Amino acid sequence: MTLRVVEWSTGTVGRHAIAGIDAHPDLELVGVWVSDPAKVGKDAGRLAGLDRDLGVLATDDREALFALKPDAIVHTAMTDDRIMEAIADLTEFVSRGIDVVSSGPVLLQYPYGLVPDDMITPIVDAARSGGASLHVNGIDPGFANDVLPLSMTSLSQQIDKVVCMEIADYSTYYQPVVMGELFGFGKPMDHQSMIFTPGVLSMAWGSVVRQIAKGLDVALDEPLVERVEKVPADRDVDTVSVAIAEGTLAAAHFEVVGQVNGEDRIVLAHYTRTSPEQCPEWPTPDSGDGSYRIEIHGEPFLRVEMSHHARTGDHNVSGMIVTAQRLVNAVPAVVAAEPGLVTALDLPLVTGRGLVAT
C-alpha cells in the first residue's frame, strides 16, 4: 500500500526529504508546507533541487494540508530554537490521527528520565487518542548513537564502556542559528552560548545516553555528567554560516556521560572543528572530514567508523541526506507501529527497501 506523505519544511534537511519521499516506492508526496512566503506556490521538485516538477505545490496553509488526509508527515522544520512551539505542532499532528517522523526536538528521541512526565504525557495522550505514532530520529541524535551502537553490543561478551563520537569539520555546515547562536562560534570565549549552558547538553544528547542505557538494562547515576572544552581561533576563519575572528570560539569538544557508581559507562562525545587543521590532538576521521565512531570497550574491544560524503564530496551535505533518509525510510514502520511515542527500541529493522538502483 502506498502511503500519502506531507513534507513539513524545505530547508537543509527538508529538501533532501522531498527527494527521498519521491524515490521511495511505498510513499507518495501529496503536500509540502513552507514557512517562507517566497516559496508558496513553488513546485516541490524545484525546492528540492531536482530540476524537475513533482506536481506538488508548496503552501503555508496548514488546514489545506490536513484536508489532504495524509498517512504521515515527515517533519524537518528547525526546532532547536523553538522547542515548545515544535512540540505543539507535533501534538496537533498526532491528535489529528497523522503519523509523524521528525528530526526534532531531539529530546523526544528518548525523553524518559530526561524531562518531567507532564511534558511528555500530553503528546503521548494526543497520539493515543488520535491513533497515531510519533518517532523522532535522524543521524545524531539518532542512528549513529542508538541503532548502530546497540547492534554492535550484540557481539559483546562483556561491556565496560560504550563511546559514541561525532568527529566533524563544520565549516561547510549551513545553519547560521546553530553555528552562531546555539554553539556560539565566532563569539567571545566568555560568551555563554545556549548549548553550553549547564543542563542543555543533557537535555539535547541525554536522550542518547539514556536510550542506550535502557537497551543495555543499565541503571545510571544521576545526574548525567557534562564535560566541555572550548578552543579559540588562532587566526581568522571563514565558514559558510559565520565569520570567526582570531581569539573567538572556533572549536568545541563536549561529552554527555552516563556513569555507574562513579565510573563512565556510556559516553556521547562531539569533536567539532570549524577548520580541518584545528586541535590536531583530538580524534580525526579515518576518511574525509566527518564521521561517527563507535567504540565498545570490553571483551572484545569493538570499533566501527561510519564515514560519509555526498556525491559533491561534502560530508555536511551527506549529513543532511542521512538525517532525512533515516526518517523517510522509517515511515512505513512508524505507520505500522502502535499509537504513541515510538523510539528506536520499538521499531523493527529499518532498511533502504526498494532503493537499489536498477
C-alpha positions in Angstrom: 0.0 0.0 0.0 1.3 3.4 -0.9 1.4 5.9 1.9 0.4 9.5 1.4 3.0 11.8 2.9 3.3 15.6 3.6 6.8 17.1 3.9 6.9 19.8 6.6 9.6 22.3 5.6 12.1 22.6 2.7 15.3 23.7 4.5 18.6 21.9 4.7 17.1 18.6 5.7 13.6 19.0 4.2 14.8 19.4 0.6 16.5 16.0 0.8 13.5 14.5 2.4 11.4 15.6 -0.6 13.9 13.8 -2.9 13.8 10.7 -0.6 10.0 10.6 -0.5 9.9 10.9 -4.3 12.4 8.0 -4.6 10.7 5.7 -2.1 8.4 3.0 -3.8 6.0 2.9 -0.9 5.5 6.7 -0.5 3.6 9.4 -2.4 4.3 13.1 -1.8 1.0 14.8 -1.6 1.8 18.1 0.1 4.6 20.4 1.3 4.5 23.0 4.0 6.8 26.1 3.9 7.3 29.0 6.3 8.8 31.3 3.7 6.1 33.2 1.8 8.5 33.4 -1.2 8.3 29.6 -1.5 4.5 29.4 -1.5 3.3 28.1 -4.9 6.7 26.7 -5.9 6.9 23.1 -7.1 8.3 20.7 -4.6 10.8 19.3 -7.1 12.3 22.8 -7.7 12.5 23.4 -4.0 14.3 20.1 -3.5 16.8 21.0 -6.3 15.6 18.1 -8.5 15.4 20.3 -11.7 12.0 18.8 -12.5 8.5 19.3 -11.3 6.8 16.8 -9.0 3.3 18.3 -9.5 3.0 19.3 -5.8 3.0 23.0 -4.9 4.3 24.3 -1.6 1.8 26.0 0.8 1.8 27.7 4.2 -1.9 26.7 4.7 -1.9 24.1 7.4 -5.6 23.3 7.1 -5.3 22.7 3.4 -2.6 20.1 4.1 -4.6 18.4 6.9 -7.5 18.2 4.5 -5.4 16.0 2.2 -5.7 13.3 4.8 -2.1 12.3 4.7 -1.0 9.0 6.3 2.2 10.6 7.6 4.1 13.9 8.0 7.9 14.0 7.6 8.6 16.9 9.9 12.1 18.5 9.4 11.4 22.1 10.4 14.0 23.8 12.6 13.2 23.1 16.3 16.4 23.9 18.2 15.4 27.4 18.9 11.6 26.8 19.2 11.3 23.6 21.2 7.9 24.2 22.8 6.3 25.5 19.6 7.6 22.4 17.7 6.1 20.1 20.4 2.8 21.9 20.0 2.9 21.3 16.2 3.7 17.6 16.7 1.0 17.3 19.2 -1.5 18.7 16.8 -0.4 16.4 14.0 -0.8 13.2 16.0 -4.1 14.4 17.6 -5.5 14.6 14.1 -4.5 10.9 13.5 -1.5 11.6 11.3 1.6 9.5 12.0 4.8 11.6 12.2 8.5 11.1 11.8 10.5 14.2 12.9 14.1 15.4 13.2 13.3 17.2 16.4 13.0 18.3 19.1 15.8 15.8 19.8 14.8 15.4 23.4 11.8 13.4 22.1 14.2 10.8 20.6 14.1 9.2 24.1 12.7 11.6 26.7 12.2 9.2 29.6 14.1 10.3 32.6 15.2 13.4 30.7 12.2 15.7 31.1 9.3 15.7 33.5 6.4 13.3 32.8 4.0 16.3 32.5 6.0 17.4 29.4 5.7 14.0 27.7 2.2 12.9 28.8 0.2 15.4 26.6 1.8 14.4 23.4 1.6 10.7 24.2 -2.0 11.1 25.1 -2.7 13.0 22.0 -1.1 10.3 19.9 -3.0 7.5 21.5 -6.3 9.4 21.3 -5.6 10.2 17.6 -4.5 6.6 16.9 -1.1 7.9 15.6 2.6 7.4 16.2 5.5 9.8 16.6 9.1 8.9 16.0 11.9 11.5 16.4 15.3 10.4 15.0 18.0 11.2 12.5 21.7 10.6 12.5 22.8 12.3 15.7 20.8 12.1 17.9 19.6 9.0 16.0 21.0 6.1 14.1 24.7 6.8 14.9 24.1 6.6 18.6 21.1 4.3 19.1 20.7 1.5 16.5 24.4 1.3 15.5 26.0 1.1 19.0 23.2 -1.2 20.3 23.6 -3.5 17.4 27.3 -3.7 18.0 26.8 -4.7 21.6 25.2 -7.9 20.4 28.7 -9.0 19.7 30.0 -8.4 23.2 30.8 -10.9 26.0 31.4 -8.1 28.5 30.8 -4.3 28.2 32.9 -1.9 30.1 32.0 1.3 28.3 30.1 2.4 25.2 31.5 5.5 23.4 29.7 7.3 20.6 31.6 10.1 18.8 30.8 12.6 16.1 34.1 13.9 14.6 33.4 16.7 12.1 34.5 19.9 10.5 31.5 22.2 10.5 33.0 24.9 8.2 30.6 23.9 5.3 27.6 23.4 7.6 25.0 26.0 6.6 23.0 26.7 9.8 23.7 30.2 11.0 21.4 29.9 14.0 23.0 26.6 15.1 26.6 27.8 14.5 26.4 31.4 15.7 23.7 31.3 18.4 23.5 27.8 19.7 27.2 26.9 19.6 28.5 30.4 19.8 31.2 30.0 17.1 32.7 33.4 16.4 31.6 34.8 19.8 34.0 35.8 22.6 35.3 32.9 24.7 33.4 34.1 27.8 30.1 34.3 25.9 27.5 31.9 27.4 26.1 30.2 24.4 22.8 28.3 24.7 24.2 24.8 24.0 26.9 25.1 26.7 24.6 26.4 29.4 24.7 23.8 32.2 22.0 21.2 31.7 21.3 21.9 28.0 23.7 19.3 26.7 22.0 16.7 28.8 18.6 17.9 27.5 19.8 17.6 23.9 22.0 14.4 24.0 21.0 12.9 27.3 18.3 11.0 25.3 21.1 9.1 23.6 22.8 8.1 26.8 19.5 7.1 28.4 18.3 5.1 25.5 21.5 3.1 25.2 21.3 2.5 29.0 17.7 1.3 28.6 18.7 -1.0 25.7 21.5 -2.5 27.9 19.4 -2.6 31.1 21.7 -0.3 33.0 20.7 2.0 35.9 22.7 5.2 35.7 23.9 7.5 38.4 22.0 10.8 38.5 22.5 13.4 37.1 24.3 12.8 33.9 27.8 14.3 33.7 28.6 17.1 31.2 32.2 18.0 30.1 33.0 20.9 27.8 36.3 22.0 26.2 36.3 25.2 24.1 39.1 26.3 21.9 39.7 29.8 20.4 40.7 30.5 16.8 44.4 31.1 16.3 43.6 33.0 13.1 40.5 34.4 11.3 38.3 31.6 9.9 35.5 31.9 7.4 32.7 29.4 7.4 29.5 29.3 5.3 27.5 30.2 8.4 29.6 32.6 10.5 32.9 34.5 10.4 35.2 33.6 13.2 37.7 36.2 14.3 41.0 35.2 15.9 40.5 34.7 19.6 36.8 33.9 19.4 35.3 30.4 19.8 36.3 28.1 16.9 36.2 24.5 18.1 34.4 22.6 20.8 34.6 19.2 22.4 31.8 18.1 24.7 30.6 15.0 26.4 27.4 13.8 28.0 28.2 10.8 30.2 26.2 8.2 32.0 28.1 6.8 35.0 27.5 3.8 37.2 29.0 4.0 40.7 31.0 7.0 39.5 32.6 5.2 36.5 32.0 6.3 32.9 29.8 3.6 31.2 28.0 5.4 28.3 29.7 8.4 26.7 28.3 10.7 23.9 31.2 12.9 22.6 31.4 15.5 19.9 34.6 16.9 18.4 33.5 19.9 16.4 36.0 21.9 14.4 35.4 24.8 12.0 38.7 24.2 10.1 40.3 20.8 9.5 43.7 21.7 11.0 42.3 22.8 14.4 43.1 20.7 17.5 45.3 18.0 16.0 45.3 16.3 19.3 41.6 15.5 19.0 40.4 12.4 17.1 40.2 12.8 13.4 38.1 10.9 10.9 39.7 7.8 9.3 38.3 9.1 6.0 37.1 12.5 4.8 36.1 15.4 7.1 33.3 13.9 9.1 32.5 10.6 10.7 30.7 8.8 13.5 32.9 6.5 15.6 31.5 3.8 17.9 33.8 2.1 20.4 32.6 -0.8 22.7 35.3 -1.2 25.4 35.2 -4.7 27.0 35.6 -8.2 25.7 36.2 -8.0 22.9 37.1 -4.3 22.1 34.9 -3.3 19.1 35.3 -0.2 16.9 33.2 1.0 13.9 33.8 4.2 12.0 31.0 5.4 9.8 32.3 8.0 7.3 30.0 9.7 4.8 30.1 12.2 2.0 27.7 13.3 -0.7 28.4 13.0 -4.4 29.6 16.6 -4.2 32.2 15.4 -1.7 30.8 17.4 1.2 30.1 15.5 4.4 27.8 18.2 5.7 25.5 17.7 2.7 25.6 13.9 3.3 24.8 14.6 6.9 21.6 16.2 5.9 20.8 13.4 3.5 21.3 10.6 6.1 19.2 12.6 8.6 16.4 12.9 6.1 16.6 9.3 4.9 16.5 7.8 8.4 13.2 9.5 8.7 11.8 8.8 5.3 12.7 5.1 5.3 11.2 4.7 8.8 7.8 6.0 7.7 6.2 2.6 6.9 7.4 1.1 10.2 6.1 4.1 12.2 2.8 4.0 10.4 2.5 0.3 11.3 3.6 0.9 15.0 1.2 1.1 17.9 0.0 4.6 18.7 2.1 6.7 21.0 5.8 7.9 21.2 7.9 5.3 19.3 11.6 5.1 19.9 14.3 3.2 18.1 13.9 0.4 20.7 10.3 -0.1 19.5 10.9 -0.3 15.7 11.8 -3.4 13.6 14.8 -3.3 11.3 14.5 -0.2 9.0 16.3 -0.7 5.7 16.5 1.1 2.3 14.0 -1.3 0.9 13.2 -0.6 -2.8 16.1 1.9 -3.2 18.6 -0.2 -5.1 19.4 1.3 -8.5 18.2 -0.7 -11.4 
